[in-house]
Every structure is written in C-alpha cells, then in structure tokens.
Amino acid sequence: MTKIEAILNDARCLSPAERAQLVEQLLEVSSGTQADEVAAGQRGLAMWTEAVHGEDWSAFYPESLRNGQRGT
C-alpha cells in the first residue's frame, strides 16, 4: 500500500467535520504551490491575450452573439 492510500484509508475513518478540517489544513500546506500555479496561469493568460490581440474571433461565437445581438 502506498503512503497516499494509507492516508486515504485513515481519512475514511474521520467524521465529516474532521474531514473538512483535514481539507482546510491540506490547502494551507499546499498554498505555496497553489500561488505559484496561479501566477503561472496569469502569465499564460497575459501572453495569450497579447498574442491574439486584434484577431477577429467572431466566427467562433454562437450566431446569437454575433453583431452585438443577445441570446434570443
């Protein structure tokens, strides 16, 4: 049994409140990685936005959104 499987087996024995507390603590522990992933995502979005600046994407919009129309 792997370490993760052992941890999951232990977690199955916890009450719902204890599981919620475990999730909160795991998120706190992983927040450094999460912040790095968010920053990388923001950089990627900024690069993509710059790369497609000025391109016409209207052909990919649903017909109801073309020419300033709203959904009908």
N, C-alpha and C positions, 0 to 999 in steps of 0.2 A: 504494500500500500504506500502510495506517495504521501509526502508531507501534506499536500493540499487536500487529498482525500481524507486523511486523518483529521484535519481541521474541520472539513465539512461534516464528517461524522459527529464530531464534538458539537458543532453548531446545531445540528438537528435536534440535539437534546435540550437546547435552550428554549426558554419561554419566548413568546413574541416580543415582549418588552426587552428581554436580554438580546435578542437578535437585532432589534432596532439599535440598541446601544452599541453592539458589535459593529454594525454597518457604519454608524457615525464615527467610531474610533478608527475603522479601516480607512474611511475617507480622509480623516485628519492625517493619518500616516502617509497616505498617498497624495496629499495635496501638492507637494512639491513637484511631483511628476505631472500632475494634472495642470498646474500652472505652466509648465514647460510645453505641454501639448496644446494648451490654449494659445500661447504665444506663437507657436509654430503654425497653428491654424490661421491665426490672424495675419501672419506674414504671408502665408499662401494665398489667402483671400485678397490681400492687398496686391500681390503680384498678379493674380488672375485678373483682378479688376483693371489694373494698368494695362495688361496685355490685350484685353478686349475692348478697351476704350475706343469709342467711335464706331464700333461694328454695329450692323443692323441685325438684331435678333428677332425682329417681328415675325419672321416666317415660322418661328418655333412657338409663338404664342397661340393659344386657342383662338378660333375665329371670333369668339365673343369679346376678346380683349383687344383685337386689332382696331386701329383707327380711333382709339380713345373710347370705345364702347365698353360698357359694363355688362356683366352677365345678365342674360335675359331669361 
